């Protein structure tokens, strides 16, 4: 998760100062989460329009979609920090945040798929990988192993490459007046290929981590039982 390596820097320099000001003005983390969901839905609509409408210029639709994705990712970064600063971090907020993030992923990637900005087959593989990866991160916690979000691609990484792909498509369309590149895919199309591949790689990395943790736990219990038997 390349983006996570930069998290401490951005947390200190940007997220905490902004979150502190939001908390001062009593902007709740739930409000930030819901507003972020709205922007993800609008982003999906703009991605859809970029690929289907003849009324609006696709460059401006892509630009609007990119701005909405950026706002969504920013608000998603602030809600947890605001909750901690207001002293209201808890299970309810954590649950809401995860539900909203999954809907946001579906809205954004769904907009790209239904807008024809990538083949639906690739989009389907990508969205399954995204949802499975997120599920495994929380399933580890449900099994008392501890929440695990390791792996090569997390949500922040996905949003960053979607933003990069959107920007490159805007530039390419503005220059060449079409969006098709190698093998008939746009930059966003290739972004979906990357997400489709590396989300599943991440899922397998998390499966391996969880499986190893389960085996270690079972081994520890067996050793404890054996030790109790020996001491009888």
C-alpha positions as CSV (number, residue, x, y, z in Angstrom):
1,X,0.0,0.0,0.0
2,X,2.2,2.8,-1.3
3,X,-0.2,5.6,-0.2
4,X,-0.1,4.3,3.4
5,X,3.7,5.0,3.6
6,X,2.8,8.7,3.1
7,X,0.0,8.7,5.6
8,X,2.1,9.9,8.6
9,X,3.3,12.9,6.7
10,X,-0.1,13.9,5.4
11,X,-1.7,13.2,8.8
12,X,0.7,15.6,10.6
13,X,0.8,18.3,7.9
14,X,-2.7,18.3,6.5
15,X,-5.3,15.9,8.0
16,X,-4.8,16.8,11.7
17,X,-4.8,20.6,11.3
18,X,-7.9,20.5,9.1
19,X,-9.6,18.0,11.3
20,X,-8.9,20.2,14.3
21,X,-10.6,23.1,12.7
22,X,-13.6,21.0,11.6
23,X,-14.0,19.6,15.1
24,X,-13.8,23.2,16.5
25,X,-16.8,24.1,14.3
26,X,-18.7,20.9,15.4
27,X,-18.7,19.3,12.0
28,X,-19.4,15.7,12.9
29,X,-17.5,12.7,11.3
30,X,-20.9,11.2,10.3
31,X,-21.7,14.4,8.3
32,X,-18.3,14.2,6.6
33,X,-18.9,10.5,5.7
34,X,-22.4,11.2,4.2
35,X,-21.2,14.2,2.2
36,X,-18.3,12.1,0.9
37,X,-20.9,9.5,-0.2
38,X,-22.8,12.2,-2.1
39,X,-19.7,13.3,-3.9
40,X,-18.9,9.7,-4.9
41,X,-22.4,9.3,-6.4
42,X,-21.9,12.6,-8.3
43,X,-18.5,11.3,-9.5
44,X,-20.1,8.2,-10.8
45,X,-22.7,10.2,-12.6
46,X,-20.1,12.4,-14.3
47,X,-18.0,9.3,-15.3
48,X,-21.2,7.8,-16.8
49,X,-22.0,11.1,-18.7
50,X,-18.4,11.4,-19.9
51,X,-18.8,8.1,-21.8
52,X,-22.4,8.3,-22.9
53,X,-23.6,11.8,-23.4
54,X,-23.3,13.9,-26.6
55,X,-24.7,17.0,-24.9
56,X,-21.7,17.7,-22.8
57,X,-18.0,17.7,-23.6
58,X,-16.4,14.6,-22.1
59,X,-13.4,16.6,-21.0
60,X,-15.5,18.7,-18.6
61,X,-17.4,15.6,-17.4
62,X,-14.2,13.9,-16.6
63,X,-12.8,17.0,-14.9
64,X,-16.0,17.2,-12.7
65,X,-15.7,13.5,-11.9
66,X,-12.1,13.9,-10.9
67,X,-12.9,16.8,-8.6
68,X,-15.6,14.8,-6.9
69,X,-13.3,11.8,-6.4
70,X,-10.7,14.1,-4.9
71,X,-13.3,15.6,-2.5
72,X,-14.6,12.1,-1.6
73,X,-11.1,10.9,-0.8
74,X,-10.3,14.0,1.2
75,X,-13.5,13.8,3.3
76,X,-12.9,10.1,3.9
77,X,-9.4,11.0,5.3
78,X,-10.8,13.6,7.7
79,X,-13.8,11.8,9.3
80,X,-11.7,9.4,11.4
81,X,-9.4,12.2,12.6
82,X,-12.4,14.4,13.5
83,X,-14.0,11.5,15.5
84,X,-10.8,11.1,17.5
85,X,-10.4,14.8,18.2
86,X,-14.1,15.1,19.3
87,X,-13.7,12.0,21.4
88,X,-16.6,10.2,19.8
89,X,-14.7,7.5,17.8
90,X,-16.6,4.2,18.2
91,X,-18.2,1.2,16.6
92,X,-21.1,3.0,15.1
93,X,-19.0,5.5,13.3
94,X,-16.5,2.9,12.2
95,X,-19.4,0.8,10.8
96,X,-20.9,3.7,9.0
97,X,-17.6,4.7,7.5
98,X,-17.0,1.2,6.1
99,X,-20.5,0.9,4.6
100,X,-20.2,4.3,3.0
101,X,-16.7,3.5,1.6
102,X,-18.0,0.4,-0.1
103,X,-21.0,2.2,-1.6
104,X,-18.6,5.0,-2.7
105,X,-16.3,2.4,-4.4
106,X,-19.3,0.9,-6.3
107,X,-20.6,4.4,-7.3
108,X,-17.2,5.5,-8.7
109,X,-16.2,2.2,-10.4
110,X,-19.8,1.6,-11.5
111,X,-19.9,5.0,-13.2
112,X,-16.7,4.1,-15.1
113,X,-18.2,0.8,-16.2
114,X,-21.6,2.0,-17.2
115,X,-20.1,5.0,-19.0
116,X,-18.3,2.6,-21.2
117,X,-14.9,3.9,-20.1
118,X,-13.7,0.3,-19.6
119,X,-15.1,-3.0,-20.8
120,X,-17.7,-4.3,-18.4
121,X,-15.9,-7.6,-18.0
122,X,-12.8,-5.8,-16.7
123,X,-14.9,-3.6,-14.5
124,X,-16.7,-6.6,-13.0
125,X,-13.4,-8.3,-12.1
126,X,-12.2,-5.0,-10.6
127,X,-15.3,-4.3,-8.5
128,X,-15.3,-7.9,-7.1
129,X,-11.7,-7.6,-6.2
130,X,-12.3,-4.3,-4.4
131,X,-15.2,-5.6,-2.4
132,X,-13.4,-8.9,-1.6
133,X,-10.3,-7.1,-0.5
134,X,-12.3,-4.8,1.9
135,X,-14.3,-7.8,3.2
136,X,-11.1,-9.7,4.1
137,X,-9.7,-6.7,6.0
138,X,-12.6,-6.6,8.4
139,X,-13.2,-10.4,8.4
140,X,-9.8,-10.7,10.1
141,X,-11.1,-8.5,12.9
142,X,-14.3,-10.5,13.2
143,X,-12.2,-13.6,13.7
144,X,-10.3,-11.9,16.6
145,X,-7.1,-11.8,14.6
146,X,-7.2,-8.0,14.4
147,X,-8.2,-5.7,11.5
148,X,-5.7,-6.1,8.6
149,X,-5.4,-3.8,5.7
150,X,-2.1,-4.9,4.3
151,X,-1.3,-5.7,0.7
152,X,-0.2,-4.0,-2.4
153,X,-3.3,-2.0,-3.1
154,X,-5.6,-0.2,-0.6
155,X,-8.5,2.2,-1.1
156,X,-6.2,5.3,-1.1
157,X,-4.1,3.7,-3.9
158,X,-7.2,2.9,-6.0
159,X,-8.4,6.5,-5.7
160,X,-5.0,7.9,-6.6
161,X,-4.6,5.9,-9.8
162,X,-8.3,6.7,-10.7
163,X,-7.4,10.4,-10.4
164,X,-4.3,9.9,-12.4
165,X,-6.1,8.0,-15.1
166,X,-8.8,10.7,-15.2
167,X,-6.3,13.5,-15.6
168,X,-4.4,11.6,-18.4
169,X,-7.7,11.0,-20.2
170,X,-8.6,14.7,-20.0
171,X,-5.2,15.7,-21.4
172,X,-5.3,13.0,-24.2
173,X,-8.9,13.8,-25.2
174,X,-8.2,17.5,-25.3
175,X,-5.2,17.0,-27.6
176,X,-6.3,14.1,-29.8
177,X,-10.1,14.4,-29.5
178,X,-10.6,10.7,-28.7
179,X,-9.8,8.5,-25.7
180,X,-8.7,5.2,-27.1
181,X,-5.2,4.1,-26.6
182,X,-3.5,0.7,-26.7
183,X,-5.9,-2.2,-27.6
184,X,-8.9,0.1,-27.6
185,X,-8.7,1.1,-23.9
186,X,-8.6,4.6,-22.5
187,X,-6.3,5.5,-19.6
188,X,-9.2,4.9,-17.2
189,X,-9.7,1.5,-19.0
190,X,-6.1,0.6,-18.2
191,X,-6.6,1.9,-14.6
192,X,-9.4,-0.6,-14.3
193,X,-7.1,-3.4,-15.5
194,X,-4.6,-2.4,-12.9
195,X,-7.3,-2.4,-10.2
196,X,-8.7,-5.7,-11.4
197,X,-5.3,-7.4,-11.1
198,X,-3.9,-5.8,-8.0
199,X,-7.1,-5.9,-5.9
200,X,-7.1,-9.7,-6.3
201,X,-3.4,-9.8,-5.6
202,X,-4.1,-7.9,-2.4
203,X,-7.0,-10.2,-1.6
204,X,-4.7,-13.2,-1.8
205,X,-2.1,-11.4,0.3
206,X,-4.7,-10.9,3.0
207,X,-6.0,-14.5,2.7
208,X,-2.4,-15.7,3.3
209,X,-2.0,-13.4,6.3
210,X,-5.3,-14.4,7.9
211,X,-4.6,-18.1,7.2
212,X,-1.2,-17.9,8.7
213,X,-2.6,-16.1,11.7
214,X,-5.2,-18.8,12.2
215,X,-2.6,-21.6,12.0
216,X,-0.4,-19.8,14.5
217,X,-3.4,-19.4,16.8
218,X,-4.3,-23.1,16.5
219,X,-0.7,-24.1,17.1
220,X,-0.5,-21.9,20.2
221,X,-3.7,-23.5,21.6
222,X,-2.4,-27.0,20.9
223,X,0.8,-26.2,22.7
224,X,-1.1,-24.8,25.6
225,X,-3.3,-28.0,25.8
226,X,-0.1,-30.1,25.6
227,X,1.5,-28.1,28.3
228,X,-1.5,-28.5,30.6
229,X,-1.6,-32.2,29.9
230,X,2.1,-32.5,30.8
231,X,1.6,-30.7,34.0
232,X,-1.1,-33.0,35.3
